[in-house]
Amino acid sequence: MPSIVGPIKINSVDGGVINFGDSFYLSPKSASKTAAGSGSFNTGDFINTNSGLSATNSFDPDAVDQVVSGNA
């Protein structure tokens, strides 16, 4: 469905996707992977995390998760 987009001012975009109107196909321009154990991404004041024994398996049997080559 067609759309009309009015005046727009974008100061900065950091790692996001901006889409206006119709889109047939959107593809990522970058991909990343993070492996972290329990309680590793906690943010805030006065955090108390009791996770006991924790082990993170970072083994990845497949070579490519998201293909970004050719996404020009």
N, C-alpha and C positions, 0 to 999 in steps of 0.2 A: 504494500500500500504506500503510495507516495506521501511524502511529508514536506512541510515547509518549516525551515529552521530560520529563526530570526538572528539578530546580531549576537555574536558570541565573542567573549574575551577569555582566553585560556592563558594564565600566567606560566604555569609549569605542569608537566605530567611526569611522574616518577614511577615507572613500572606498572602502568595501567593501560587500559584500552578505552578509547573514546569512540563512540559510535553514534552517528547522527543519521536518522532516516532509516531506509531499508538497508539490509545487509544480506548478501547471499552466502558469503563464506568469510569467516574470521579465523586467522591462524596465529599462533604465538610466534614471537620473534626471538624468544629466549626460553630456556627451560633449566631448572635446577632441582636438586634433590638434597634433602637434609635428613640425617639420621641422628636422633638424640634420645637419651634415656629418660626415665621418669623424673618429673620435676625439673627439667632443664630449661623450660621456657617460661617459668613463673616470673611475673613482674609485679611490682607493687611494694608497699611498705610492710614490714614485719611479717615476712613469709616464713612459715615453719612447715617444712616438708619432711615427712618420715616415710621413705619409700623402702627401707630395708635393703635387701640385695637386689640390684638392678643390673641387667645386661641388655645391651642393644645389639641386635644382629644387623650389621650393615652390608651383609652379603647380597649382591644383586645378580641373579643368574642371567637376566636378559641384558643385552649390550646397550640397547637404546629404548628409552621409555617414550619420549616425545621427539619425533623427528622435526627439526627446525631448519635443516638444510634445504635450500630451494625456496624458502619463504622470503622472497625479496620484497 
